[in-house]
Amino acid sequence: MHRRHFTGARNKFDLNDRVQVRILRKRLKISHQELAKVVRTAGDSIAAVSKEAGDRRRLTLPANTIRQSDLLRP
């Protein structure tokens, strides 16, 4: 099995490379659309993409887990 020779910079991210996209999506636990948005805002640096994705994850609020029946009890 032949391996493809890597010719790019080690800290840069390429959205056209399916393997890089799959690995980074799994590591960051985000969808393809979210990854594309993060790359548009943060640029193609893997460190910047990871930082921006982490910041976005911290900014989202958790789902509402309080039931209505618990609120109505005296």
N, CA, C and O atoms as a Tripos MOL2 file, in Angstrom:
@<TRIPOS>MOLECULE
protein
  296   295    74     0     0
PROTEIN
NO_CHARGES

@<TRIPOS>ATOM
      1 N           0.8390   -1.1630    0.0000 N.3       1 MET1
      2 CA          0.0000    0.0000    0.0000 C.3       1 MET1
      3 C           0.8940    1.2390    0.0000 C.2       1 MET1
      4 O           1.7920    1.3680    0.8310 O.2       1 MET1
      5 N           0.6440    2.1200   -0.9150 N.am      2 HIS2
      6 CA          1.4540    3.3270   -1.0370 C.3       2 HIS2
      7 C           0.8380    4.4560   -0.2240 C.2       2 HIS2
      8 O          -0.3780    4.6460   -0.2210 O.2       2 HIS2
      9 N           1.6780    5.1860    0.4480 N.am      3 ARG3
     10 CA          1.2080    6.3410    1.2040 C.3       3 ARG3
     11 C           1.4900    7.6060    0.4200 C.2       3 ARG3
     12 O           2.4930    7.7190   -0.2850 O.2       3 ARG3
     13 N           0.5960    8.5370    0.5600 N.am      4 ARG4
     14 CA          0.7550    9.8070   -0.1130 C.3       4 ARG4
     15 C           1.7640   10.6420    0.6480 C.2       4 ARG4
     16 O           1.7310   10.6740    1.8780 O.2       4 ARG4
     17 N           2.6420   11.3060   -0.0390 N.am      5 HIS5
     18 CA          3.6310   12.1470    0.6010 C.3       5 HIS5
     19 C           3.0010   13.4770    0.9880 C.2       5 HIS5
     20 O           2.3350   14.1200    0.1760 O.2       5 HIS5
     21 N           3.2110   13.8700    2.2040 N.am      6 PHE6
     22 CA          2.6550   15.1190    2.7050 C.3       6 PHE6
     23 C           3.5620   16.2640    2.2700 C.2       6 PHE6
     24 O           4.7620   16.2510    2.5450 O.2       6 PHE6
     25 N           2.9980   17.2320    1.6050 N.am      7 THR7
     26 CA          3.8020   18.3410    1.0900 C.3       7 THR7
     27 C           3.4810   19.6750    1.7610 C.2       7 THR7
     28 O           4.1880   20.6590    1.5440 O.2       7 THR7
     29 N           2.4210   19.7210    2.5760 N.am      8 GLY8
     30 CA          2.0230   20.9880    3.1810 C.3       8 GLY8
     31 C           2.6980   21.2370    4.5060 C.2       8 GLY8
     32 O           3.4980   20.4300    4.9810 O.2       8 GLY8
     33 N           2.3650   22.3600    5.0910 N.am      9 ALA9
     34 CA          2.8960   22.7070    6.4080 C.3       9 ALA9
     35 C           2.2050   21.8320    7.4560 C.2       9 ALA9
     36 O           1.0490   21.4460    7.2810 O.2       9 ALA9
     37 N           2.9000   21.5280    8.5200 N.am     10 ARG10
     38 CA          2.3650   20.6220    9.5310 C.3      10 ARG10
     39 C           1.2800   21.2560   10.3850 C.2      10 ARG10
     40 O           0.4520   20.5430   10.9520 O.2      10 ARG10
     41 N           1.2640   22.5680   10.4880 N.am     11 ASN11
     42 CA          0.2850   23.2190   11.3570 C.3      11 ASN11
     43 C          -0.8570   23.8660   10.5750 C.2      11 ASN11
     44 O          -1.6670   24.5890   11.1530 O.2      11 ASN11
     45 N          -0.9290   23.6140    9.2760 N.am     12 LYS12
     46 CA         -1.9890   24.1790    8.4490 C.3      12 LYS12
     47 C          -3.0310   23.1120    8.1450 C.2      12 LYS12
     48 O          -2.7200   21.9230    8.0720 O.2      12 LYS12
     49 N          -4.2560   23.5510    7.9720 N.am     13 PHE13
     50 CA         -5.3840   22.6590    7.7460 C.3      13 PHE13
     51 C          -5.9160   22.8700    6.3300 C.2      13 PHE13
     52 O          -6.0410   24.0060    5.8750 O.2      13 PHE13
     53 N          -6.2280   21.7780    5.6370 N.am     14 ASP14
     54 CA         -6.7330   21.8410    4.2720 C.3      14 ASP14
     55 C          -8.1290   21.2220    4.2310 C.2      14 ASP14
     56 O          -8.2780   20.0240    4.4700 O.2      14 ASP14
     57 N          -9.1530   22.0250    3.9310 N.am     15 LEU15
     58 CA        -10.5210   21.5060    3.8710 C.3      15 LEU15
     59 C         -10.7420   20.5540    2.6980 C.2      15 LEU15
     60 O         -11.7230   19.8100    2.6920 O.2      15 LEU15
     61 N          -9.8670   20.5620    1.7220 N.am     16 ASN16
     62 CA        -10.0070   19.6690    0.5770 C.3      16 ASN16
     63 C          -9.4800   18.2640    0.8560 C.2      16 ASN16
     64 O          -9.7680   17.3400    0.0960 O.2      16 ASN16
     65 N          -8.7170   18.0880    1.9260 N.am     17 ASP17
     66 CA         -8.1710   16.7840    2.2830 C.3      17 ASP17
     67 C          -9.1700   16.0620    3.1850 C.2      17 ASP17
     68 O          -9.3690   16.4580    4.3340 O.2      17 ASP17
     69 N          -9.7970   15.0070    2.6710 N.am     18 ARG18
     70 CA        -10.8450   14.2890    3.4000 C.3      18 ARG18
     71 C         -10.3400   13.6920    4.7010 C.2      18 ARG18
     72 O         -11.0650   13.6710    5.6960 O.2      18 ARG18
     73 N          -9.1130   13.2110    4.7060 N.am     19 VAL19
     74 CA         -8.5540   12.5810    5.9040 C.3      19 VAL19
     75 C          -8.3630   13.6190    7.0090 C.2      19 VAL19
     76 O          -8.7040   13.3600    8.1640 O.2      19 VAL19
     77 N          -7.8270   14.7760    6.6720 N.am     20 GLN20
     78 CA         -7.6430   15.8310    7.6630 C.3      20 GLN20
     79 C          -8.9830   16.2870    8.2320 C.2      20 GLN20
     80 O          -9.1110   16.5060    9.4370 O.2      20 GLN20
     81 N          -9.9710   16.4280    7.3650 N.am     21 VAL21
     82 CA        -11.2950   16.8650    7.8050 C.3      21 VAL21
     83 C         -11.8880   15.8420    8.7670 C.2      21 VAL21
     84 O         -12.4100   16.2090    9.8200 O.2      21 VAL21
     85 N         -11.8120   14.5720    8.4150 N.am     22 ARG22
     86 CA        -12.3810   13.5160    9.2580 C.3      22 ARG22
     87 C         -11.6910   13.4630   10.6230 C.2      22 ARG22
     88 O         -12.3610   13.3550   11.6500 O.2      22 ARG22
     89 N         -10.3790   13.5360   10.6400 N.am     23 ILE23
     90 CA         -9.6290   13.4580   11.8900 C.3      23 ILE23
     91 C          -9.9220   14.6640   12.7760 C.2      23 ILE23
     92 O         -10.1420   14.5140   13.9780 O.2      23 ILE23
     93 N          -9.9260   15.8530   12.1930 N.am     24 LEU24
     94 CA        -10.1660   17.0580   12.9850 C.3      24 LEU24
     95 C         -11.6030   17.1210   13.4850 C.2      24 LEU24
     96 O         -11.8480   17.5740   14.6030 O.2      24 LEU24
     97 N         -12.5520   16.6740   12.6730 N.am     25 ARG25
     98 CA        -13.9500   16.6460   13.1130 C.3      25 ARG25
     99 C         -14.1400   15.6940   14.2880 C.2      25 ARG25
    100 O         -14.8660   16.0050   15.2320 O.2      25 ARG25
    101 N         -13.4910   14.5380   14.2310 N.am     26 LYS26
    102 CA        -13.5950   13.5920   15.3410 C.3      26 LYS26
    103 C         -12.9540   14.1460   16.5970 C.2      26 LYS26
    104 O         -13.4960   14.0020   17.6920 O.2      26 LYS26
    105 N         -11.8040   14.7780   16.4430 N.am     27 ARG27
    106 CA        -11.0860   15.3080   17.5990 C.3      27 ARG27
    107 C         -11.8550   16.4510   18.2580 C.2      27 ARG27
    108 O         -11.8930   16.5500   19.4840 O.2      27 ARG27
    109 N         -12.4690   17.3150   17.4440 N.am     28 LEU28
    110 CA        -13.1900   18.4710   17.9810 C.3      28 LEU28
    111 C         -14.6580   18.1820   18.2660 C.2      28 LEU28
    112 O         -15.3270   18.9750   18.9280 O.2      28 LEU28
    113 N         -15.1650   17.0520   17.7720 N.am     29 LYS29
    114 CA        -16.5650   16.6440   17.9580 C.3      29 LYS29
    115 C         -17.5340   17.6920   17.4200 C.2      29 LYS29
    116 O         -18.4430   18.1380   18.1220 O.2      29 LYS29
    117 N         -17.3210   18.0790   16.1520 N.am     30 ILE30
    118 CA        -18.1960   19.0490   15.5010 C.3      30 ILE30
    119 C         -18.5610   18.5260   14.1130 C.2      30 ILE30
    120 O         -17.8930   17.6390   13.5820 O.2      30 ILE30
    121 N         -19.6200   19.0790   13.5350 N.am     31 SER31
    122 CA        -20.0650   18.6590   12.2050 C.3      31 SER31
    123 C         -19.2240   19.3220   11.1200 C.2      31 SER31
    124 O         -18.4090   20.2030   11.3910 O.2      31 SER31
    125 N         -19.4410   18.8790    9.8960 N.am     32 HIS32
    126 CA        -18.6900   19.4360    8.7660 C.3      32 HIS32
    127 C         -19.0230   20.9190    8.5590 C.2      32 HIS32
    128 O         -18.1380   21.7230    8.2690 O.2      32 HIS32
    129 N         -20.3070   21.2730    8.7110 N.am     33 GLN33
    130 CA        -20.7090   22.6660    8.5430 C.3      33 GLN33
    131 C         -20.1050   23.5470    9.6360 C.2      33 GLN33
    132 O         -19.6560   24.6590    9.3600 O.2      33 GLN33
    133 N         -20.0920   23.0520   10.8740 N.am     34 GLU34
    134 CA        -19.4930   23.8180   11.9620 C.3      34 GLU34
    135 C         -17.9920   23.9930   11.7490 C.2      34 GLU34
    136 O         -17.4340   25.0520   12.0320 O.2      34 GLU34
    137 N         -17.3520   22.9490   11.2510 N.am     35 LEU35
    138 CA        -15.9180   23.0330   10.9670 C.3      35 LEU35
    139 C         -15.6440   24.0690    9.8870 C.2      35 LEU35
    140 O         -14.6800   24.8270    9.9920 O.2      35 LEU35
    141 N         -16.4730   24.1110    8.8560 N.am     36 ALA36
    142 CA        -16.2930   25.0930    7.7930 C.3      36 ALA36
    143 C         -16.4560   26.5170    8.3210 C.2      36 ALA36
    144 O         -15.7140   27.4140    7.9200 O.2      36 ALA36
    145 N         -17.4290   26.7310    9.2260 N.am     37 LYS37
    146 CA        -17.6190   28.0590    9.8180 C.3      37 LYS37
    147 C         -16.4140   28.4670   10.6560 C.2      37 LYS37
    148 O         -15.9610   29.6100   10.6030 O.2      37 LYS37
    149 N         -15.9020   27.5130   11.4300 N.am     38 VAL38
    150 CA        -14.7530   27.8100   12.2910 C.3      38 VAL38
    151 C         -13.5350   28.1370   11.4520 C.2      38 VAL38
    152 O         -12.7820   29.0500   11.7900 O.2      38 VAL38
    153 N         -13.3260   27.4060   10.3570 N.am     39 VAL39
    154 CA        -12.1760   27.6600    9.4860 C.3      39 VAL39
    155 C         -12.3120   29.0230    8.8200 C.2      39 VAL39
    156 O         -11.3170   29.7240    8.6350 O.2      39 VAL39
    157 N         -13.5430   29.4060    8.4560 N.am     40 ARG40
    158 CA        -13.7410   30.7310    7.8660 C.3      40 ARG40
    159 C         -13.3870   31.8500    8.8370 C.2      40 ARG40
    160 O         -12.8170   32.8650    8.4340 O.2      40 ARG40
    161 N         -13.7230   31.6710   10.1200 N.am     41 THR41
    162 CA        -13.4580   32.7370   11.0850 C.3      41 THR41
    163 C         -12.0330   32.6980   11.6260 C.2      41 THR41
    164 O         -11.4160   33.7450   11.8190 O.2      41 THR41
    165 N         -11.5030   31.4910   11.8740 N.am     42 ALA42
    166 CA        -10.2000   31.3820   12.5520 C.3      42 ALA42
    167 C          -9.0320   31.2590   11.5850 C.2      42 ALA42
    168 O          -7.8950   31.5340   11.9700 O.2      42 ALA42
    169 N          -9.2730   30.8620   10.3590 N.am     43 GLY43
    170 CA         -8.1790   30.6620    9.4190 C.3      43 GLY43
    171 C          -7.8150   29.1940    9.3030 C.2      43 GLY43
    172 O          -8.5440   28.3320    9.7930 O.2      43 GLY43
    173 N          -6.6870   28.9010    8.6550 N.am     44 ASP44
    174 CA         -6.3360   27.5150    8.3680 C.3      44 ASP44
    175 C          -5.3210   26.9200    9.3350 C.2      44 ASP44
    176 O          -4.8130   25.8270    9.0840 O.2      44 ASP44
    177 N          -5.0170   27.5930   10.4100 N.am     45 SER45
    178 CA         -4.1140   27.0560   11.4130 C.3      45 SER45
    179 C          -4.8690   26.0790   12.3050 C.2      45 SER45
    180 O          -5.9510   26.3980   12.7980 O.2      45 SER45
    181 N          -4.3090   24.8940   12.5160 N.am     46 ILE46
    182 CA         -4.9800   23.8750   13.3150 C.3      46 ILE46
    183 C          -5.1440   24.3530   14.7580 C.2      46 ILE46
    184 O          -6.1800   24.0970   15.3710 O.2      46 ILE46
    185 N          -4.1590   25.0300   15.3030 N.am     47 ALA47
    186 CA         -4.2560   25.5330   16.6710 C.3      47 ALA47
    187 C          -5.3750   26.5650   16.7950 C.2      47 ALA47
    188 O          -6.1300   26.5490   17.7670 O.2      47 ALA47
    189 N          -5.4810   27.4520   15.8220 N.am     48 ALA48
    190 CA         -6.5290   28.4760   15.8540 C.3      48 ALA48
    191 C          -7.9090   27.8510   15.7040 C.2      48 ALA48
    192 O          -8.8620   28.2840   16.3520 O.2      48 ALA48
    193 N          -8.0230   26.8330   14.8500 N.am     49 VAL49
    194 CA         -9.3030   26.1440   14.6540 C.3      49 VAL49
    195 C          -9.7040   25.4320   15.9380 C.2      49 VAL49
    196 O         -10.8660   25.4920   16.3380 O.2      49 VAL49
    197 N          -8.7620   24.7620   16.5880 N.am     50 SER50
    198 CA         -9.0590   24.0610   17.8410 C.3      50 SER50
    199 C          -9.4870   25.0420   18.9240 C.2      50 SER50
    200 O         -10.4300   24.7750   19.6680 O.2      50 SER50
    201 N          -8.8080   26.1590   19.0150 N.am     51 LYS51
    202 CA         -9.1390   27.1630   20.0200 C.3      51 LYS51
    203 C         -10.5180   27.7580   19.7650 C.2      51 LYS51
    204 O         -11.3090   27.9090   20.6960 O.2      51 LYS51
    205 N         -10.8080   28.0910   18.5320 N.am     52 GLU52
    206 CA        -12.1060   28.6800   18.1830 C.3      52 GLU52
    207 C         -13.2330   27.6830   18.4200 C.2      52 GLU52
    208 O         -14.2950   28.0690   18.9080 O.2      52 GLU52
    209 N         -13.0320   26.4270   18.0900 N.am     53 ALA53
    210 CA        -14.0640   25.4110   18.3100 C.3      53 ALA53
    211 C         -14.2980   25.2160   19.8050 C.2      53 ALA53
    212 O         -15.4390   25.0320   20.2300 O.2      53 ALA53
    213 N         -13.2450   25.2540   20.5990 N.am     54 GLY54
    214 CA        -13.3920   25.1440   22.0440 C.3      54 GLY54
    215 C         -14.1280   26.3220   22.6300 C.2      54 GLY54
    216 O         -14.9500   26.1630   23.5320 O.2      54 GLY54
    217 N         -13.8360   27.5140   22.1200 N.am     55 ASP55
    218 CA        -14.5330   28.7100   22.5880 C.3      55 ASP55
    219 C         -16.0170   28.6400   22.2440 C.2      55 ASP55
    220 O         -16.8650   28.9960   23.0620 O.2      55 ASP55
    221 N         -16.3250   28.1890   21.0560 N.am     56 ARG56
    222 CA        -17.7300   28.0740   20.6540 C.3      56 ARG56
    223 C         -18.4560   27.0290   21.4820 C.2      56 ARG56
    224 O         -19.6280   27.2070   21.8170 O.2      56 ARG56
    225 N         -17.7700   25.9340   21.8170 N.am     57 ARG57
    226 CA        -18.3870   24.8790   22.6120 C.3      57 ARG57
    227 C         -18.6930   25.3940   24.0210 C.2      57 ARG57
    228 O         -19.7240   25.0470   24.5980 O.2      57 ARG57
    229 N         -17.8080   26.2150   24.5700 N.am     58 ARG58
    230 CA        -18.0370   26.7560   25.9100 C.3      58 ARG58
    231 C         -19.1500   27.7900   25.9170 C.2      58 ARG58
    232 O         -19.7970   27.9870   26.9460 O.2      58 ARG58
    233 N         -19.3870   28.4530   24.7940 N.am     59 LEU59
    234 CA        -20.4080   29.4900   24.7410 C.3      59 LEU59
    235 C         -21.8180   28.9230   24.6190 C.2      59 LEU59
    236 O         -22.7790   29.6270   24.9320 O.2      59 LEU59
    237 N         -21.9750   27.7010   24.1830 N.am     60 THR60
    238 CA        -23.3070   27.1270   24.0420 C.3      60 THR60
    239 C         -23.8090   26.6750   25.4030 C.2      60 THR60
    240 O         -23.0560   26.1220   26.2050 O.2      60 THR60
    241 N         -25.0760   26.9130   25.6520 N.am     61 LEU61
    242 CA        -25.6820   26.5350   26.9210 C.3      61 LEU61
    243 C         -26.1450   25.0870   26.8670 C.2      61 LEU61
    244 O         -26.5230   24.6060   25.7990 O.2      61 LEU61
    245 N         -26.1230   24.3830   27.9900 N.am     62 PRO62
    246 CA        -26.6150   23.0060   27.9960 C.3      62 PRO62
    247 C         -28.1200   22.9880   27.7990 C.2      62 PRO62
    248 O         -28.8000   23.9940   28.0020 O.2      62 PRO62
    249 N         -28.6240   21.8450   27.4060 N.am     63 ALA63
    250 CA        -30.0590   21.7020   27.1710 C.3      63 ALA63
    251 C         -30.8110   21.8330   28.4920 C.2      63 ALA63
    252 O         -30.2930   21.4980   29.5570 O.2      63 ALA63
    253 N         -32.0250   22.3190   28.3980 N.am     64 ASN64
    254 CA        -32.8580   22.5030   29.5830 C.3      64 ASN64
    255 C         -33.2920   21.1400   30.0990 C.2      64 ASN64
    256 O         -34.0010   20.4130   29.4050 O.2      64 ASN64
    257 N         -32.8770   20.7900   31.3000 N.am     65 THR65
    258 CA        -33.1860   19.4680   31.8470 C.3      65 THR65
    259 C         -34.2230   19.5290   32.9620 C.2      65 THR65
    260 O         -34.5290   18.4990   33.5630 O.2      65 THR65
    261 N         -34.7750   20.7070   33.2570 N.am     66 ILE66
    262 CA        -35.7890   20.8470   34.3020 C.3      66 ILE66
    263 C         -37.1510   20.5180   33.7000 C.2      66 ILE66
    264 O         -37.5380   21.0540   32.6620 O.2      66 ILE66
    265 N         -37.8650   19.6220   34.3800 N.am     67 ARG67
    266 CA        -39.1950   19.2580   33.9010 C.3      67 ARG67
    267 C         -40.2210   20.2610   34.4120 C.2      67 ARG67
    268 O         -40.0400   20.8610   35.4710 O.2      67 ARG67
    269 N         -41.2870   20.4370   33.6620 N.am     68 GLN68
    270 CA        -42.3410   21.3650   34.0560 C.3      68 GLN68
    271 C         -43.0150   20.9030   35.3340 C.2      68 GLN68
    272 O         -43.4240   21.7400   36.1390 O.2      68 GLN68
    273 N         -43.1450   19.6020   35.5490 N.am     69 SER69
    274 CA        -43.8090   19.0940   36.7490 C.3      69 SER69
    275 C         -43.0070   19.4420   38.0050 C.2      69 SER69
    276 O         -43.5970   19.6240   39.0700 O.2      69 SER69
    277 N         -41.6890   19.5380   37.9100 N.am     70 ASP70
    278 CA        -40.8800   19.9140   39.0560 C.3      70 ASP70
    279 C         -41.0700   21.3810   39.4220 C.2      70 ASP70
    280 O         -40.9260   21.7480   40.5880 O.2      70 ASP70
    281 N         -41.3850   22.2090   38.4620 N.am     71 LEU71
    282 CA        -41.5680   23.6320   38.7220 C.3      71 LEU71
    283 C         -42.9110   23.9150   39.4020 C.2      71 LEU71
    284 O         -43.0290   24.8870   40.1480 O.2      71 LEU71
    285 N         -43.9230   23.0780   39.1530 N.am     72 LEU72
    286 CA        -45.2650   23.3190   39.6640 C.3      72 LEU72
    287 C         -45.4330   22.8260   41.1050 C.2      72 LEU72
    288 O         -46.4060   23.2060   41.7560 O.2      72 LEU72
    289 N         -44.5500   22.0190   41.6130 N.am     73 ARG73
    290 CA        -44.6830   21.5010   42.9910 C.3      73 ARG73
    291 C         -44.4140   22.5950   43.9990 C.2      73 ARG73
    292 O         -43.4860   23.3860   43.8300 O.2      73 ARG73
    293 N         -45.2410   22.6500   45.0750 N.am     74 PRO74
    294 CA        -45.0240   23.6780   46.1170 C.3      74 PRO74
    295 C         -43.8660   23.3570   47.0310 C.2      74 PRO74
    296 O         -43.5700   24.1270   47.9460 O.2      74 PRO74
@<TRIPOS>BOND
     1     1     2 1
     2     2     3 1
     3     3     4 2
     4     3     5 am
     5     5     6 1
     6     6     7 1
     7     7     8 2
     8     7     9 am
     9     9    10 1
    10    10    11 1
    11    11    12 2
    12    11    13 am
    13    13    14 1
    14    14    15 1
    15    15    16 2
    16    15    17 am
    17    17    18 1
    18    18    19 1
    19    19    20 2
    20    19    21 am
    21    21    22 1
    22    22    23 1
    23    23    24 2
    24    23    25 am
    25    25    26 1
    26    26    27 1
    27    27    28 2
    28    27    29 am
    29    29    30 1
    30    30    31 1
    31    31    32 2
    32    31    33 am
    33    33    34 1
    34    34    35 1
    35    35    36 2
    36    35    37 am
    37    37    38 1
    38    38    39 1
    39    39    40 2
    40    39    41 am
    41    41    42 1
    42    42    43 1
    43    43    44 2
    44    43    45 am
    45    45    46 1
    46    46    47 1
    47    47    48 2
    48    47    49 am
    49    49    50 1
    50    50    51 1
    51    51    52 2
    52    51    53 am
    53    53    54 1
    54    54    55 1
    55    55    56 2
    56    55    57 am
    57    57    58 1
    58    58    59 1
    59    59    60 2
    60    59    61 am
    61    61    62 1
    62    62    63 1
    63    63    64 2
    64    63    65 am
    65    65    66 1
    66    66    67 1
    67    67    68 2
    68    67    69 am
    69    69    70 1
    70    70    71 1
    71    71    72 2
    72    71    73 am
    73    73    74 1
    74    74    75 1
    75    75    76 2
    76    75    77 am
    77    77    78 1
    78    78    79 1
    79    79    80 2
    80    79    81 am
    81    81    82 1
    82    82    83 1
    83    83    84 2
    84    83    85 am
    85    85    86 1
    86    86    87 1
    87    87    88 2
    88    87    89 am
    89    89    90 1
    90    90    91 1
    91    91    92 2
    92    91    93 am
    93    93    94 1
    94    94    95 1
    95    95    96 2
    96    95    97 am
    97    97    98 1
    98    98    99 1
    99    99   100 2
   100    99   101 am
   101   101   102 1
   102   102   103 1
   103   103   104 2
   104   103   105 am
   105   105   106 1
   106   106   107 1
   107   107   108 2
   108   107   109 am
   109   109   110 1
   110   110   111 1
   111   111   112 2
   112   111   113 am
   113   113   114 1
   114   114   115 1
   115   115   116 2
   116   115   117 am
   117   117   118 1
   118   118   119 1
   119   119   120 2
   120   119   121 am
   121   121   122 1
   122   122   123 1
   123   123   124 2
   124   123   125 am
   125   125   126 1
   126   126   127 1
   127   127   128 2
   128   127   129 am
   129   129   130 1
   130   130   131 1
   131   131   132 2
   132   131   133 am
   133   133   134 1
   134   134   135 1
   135   135   136 2
   136   135   137 am
   137   137   138 1
   138   138   139 1
   139   139   140 2
   140   139   141 am
   141   141   142 1
   142   142   143 1
   143   143   144 2
   144   143   145 am
   145   145   146 1
   146   146   147 1
   147   147   148 2
   148   147   149 am
   149   149   150 1
   150   150   151 1
   151   151   152 2
   152   151   153 am
   153   153   154 1
   154   154   155 1
   155   155   156 2
   156   155   157 am
   157   157   158 1
   158   158   159 1
   159   159   160 2
   160   159   161 am
   161   161   162 1
   162   162   163 1
   163   163   164 2
   164   163   165 am
   165   165   166 1
   166   166   167 1
   167   167   168 2
   168   167   169 am
   169   169   170 1
   170   170   171 1
   171   171   172 2
   172   171   173 am
   173   173   174 1
   174   174   175 1
   175   175   176 2
   176   175   177 am
   177   177   178 1
   178   178   179 1
   179   179   180 2
   180   179   181 am
   181   181   182 1
   182   182   183 1
   183   183   184 2
   184   183   185 am
   185   185   186 1
   186   186   187 1
   187   187   188 2
   188   187   189 am
   189   189   190 1
   190   190   191 1
   191   191   192 2
   192   191   193 am
   193   193   194 1
   194   194   195 1
   195   195   196 2
   196   195   197 am
   197   197   198 1
   198   198   199 1
   199   199   200 2
   200   199   201 am
   201   201   202 1
   202   202   203 1
   203   203   204 2
   204   203   205 am
   205   205   206 1
   206   206   207 1
   207   207   208 2
   208   207   209 am
   209   209   210 1
   210   210   211 1
   211   211   212 2
   212   211   213 am
   213   213   214 1
   214   214   215 1
   215   215   216 2
   216   215   217 am
   217   217   218 1
   218   218   219 1
   219   219   220 2
   220   219   221 am
   221   221   222 1
   222   222   223 1
   223   223   224 2
   224   223   225 am
   225   225   226 1
   226   226   227 1
   227   227   228 2
   228   227   229 am
   229   229   230 1
   230   230   231 1
   231   231   232 2
   232   231   233 am
   233   233   234 1
   234   234   235 1
   235   235   236 2
   236   235   237 am
   237   237   238 1
   238   238   239 1
   239   239   240 2
   240   239   241 am
   241   241   242 1
   242   242   243 1
   243   243   244 2
   244   243   245 am
   245   245   246 1
   246   246   247 1
   247   247   248 2
   248   247   249 am
   249   249   250 1
   250   250   251 1
   251   251   252 2
   252   251   253 am
   253   253   254 1
   254   254   255 1
   255   255   256 2
   256   255   257 am
   257   257   258 1
   258   258   259 1
   259   259   260 2
   260   259   261 am
   261   261   262 1
   262   262   263 1
   263   263   264 2
   264   263   265 am
   265   265   266 1
   266   266   267 1
   267   267   268 2
   268   267   269 am
   269   269   270 1
   270   270   271 1
   271   271   272 2
   272   271   273 am
   273   273   274 1
   274   274   275 1
   275   275   276 2
   276   275   277 am
   277   277   278 1
   278   278   279 1
   279   279   280 2
   280   279   281 am
   281   281   282 1
   282   282   283 1
   283   283   284 2
   284   283   285 am
   285   285   286 1
   286   286   287 1
   287   287   288 2
   288   287   289 am
   289   289   290 1
   290   290   291 1
   291   291   292 2
   292   291   293 am
   293   293   294 1
   294   294   295 1
   295   295   296 2
@<TRIPOS>SUBSTRUCTURE
     1 MET1         2 RESIDUE 1 A MET
     2 HIS2         6 RESIDUE 1 A HIS
     3 ARG3        10 RESIDUE 1 A ARG
     4 ARG4        14 RESIDUE 1 A ARG
     5 HIS5        18 RESIDUE 1 A HIS
     6 PHE6        22 RESIDUE 1 A PHE
     7 THR7        26 RESIDUE 1 A THR
     8 GLY8        30 RESIDUE 1 A GLY
     9 ALA9        34 RESIDUE 1 A ALA
    10 ARG10       38 RESIDUE 1 A ARG
    11 ASN11       42 RESIDUE 1 A ASN
    12 LYS12       46 RESIDUE 1 A LYS
    13 PHE13       50 RESIDUE 1 A PHE
    14 ASP14       54 RESIDUE 1 A ASP
    15 LEU15       58 RESIDUE 1 A LEU
    16 ASN16       62 RESIDUE 1 A ASN
    17 ASP17       66 RESIDUE 1 A ASP
    18 ARG18       70 RESIDUE 1 A ARG
    19 VAL19       74 RESIDUE 1 A VAL
    20 GLN20       78 RESIDUE 1 A GLN
    21 VAL21       82 RESIDUE 1 A VAL
    22 ARG22       86 RESIDUE 1 A ARG
    23 ILE23       90 RESIDUE 1 A ILE
    24 LEU24       94 RESIDUE 1 A LEU
    25 ARG25       98 RESIDUE 1 A ARG
    26 LYS26      102 RESIDUE 1 A LYS
    27 ARG27      106 RESIDUE 1 A ARG
    28 LEU28      110 RESIDUE 1 A LEU
    29 LYS29      114 RESIDUE 1 A LYS
    30 ILE30      118 RESIDUE 1 A ILE
    31 SER31      122 RESIDUE 1 A SER
    32 HIS32      126 RESIDUE 1 A HIS
    33 GLN33      130 RESIDUE 1 A GLN
    34 GLU34      134 RESIDUE 1 A GLU
    35 LEU35      138 RESIDUE 1 A LEU
    36 ALA36      142 RESIDUE 1 A ALA
    37 LYS37      146 RESIDUE 1 A LYS
    38 VAL38      150 RESIDUE 1 A VAL
    39 VAL39      154 RESIDUE 1 A VAL
    40 ARG40      158 RESIDUE 1 A ARG
    41 THR41      162 RESIDUE 1 A THR
    42 ALA42      166 RESIDUE 1 A ALA
    43 GLY43      170 RESIDUE 1 A GLY
    44 ASP44      174 RESIDUE 1 A ASP
    45 SER45      178 RESIDUE 1 A SER
    46 ILE46      182 RESIDUE 1 A ILE
    47 ALA47      186 RESIDUE 1 A ALA
    48 ALA48      190 RESIDUE 1 A ALA
    49 VAL49      194 RESIDUE 1 A VAL
    50 SER50      198 RESIDUE 1 A SER
    51 LYS51      202 RESIDUE 1 A LYS
    52 GLU52      206 RESIDUE 1 A GLU
    53 ALA53      210 RESIDUE 1 A ALA
    54 GLY54      214 RESIDUE 1 A GLY
    55 ASP55      218 RESIDUE 1 A ASP
    56 ARG56      222 RESIDUE 1 A ARG
    57 ARG57      226 RESIDUE 1 A ARG
    58 ARG58      230 RESIDUE 1 A ARG
    59 LEU59      234 RESIDUE 1 A LEU
    60 THR60      238 RESIDUE 1 A THR
    61 LEU61      242 RESIDUE 1 A LEU
    62 PRO62      246 RESIDUE 1 A PRO
    63 ALA63      250 RESIDUE 1 A ALA
    64 ASN64      254 RESIDUE 1 A ASN
    65 THR65      258 RESIDUE 1 A THR
    66 ILE66      262 RESIDUE 1 A ILE
    67 ARG67      266 RESIDUE 1 A ARG
    68 GLN68      270 RESIDUE 1 A GLN
    69 SER69      274 RESIDUE 1 A SER
    70 ASP70      278 RESIDUE 1 A ASP
    71 LEU71      282 RESIDUE 1 A LEU
    72 LEU72      286 RESIDUE 1 A LEU
    73 ARG73      290 RESIDUE 1 A ARG
    74 PRO74      294 RESIDUE 1 A PRO
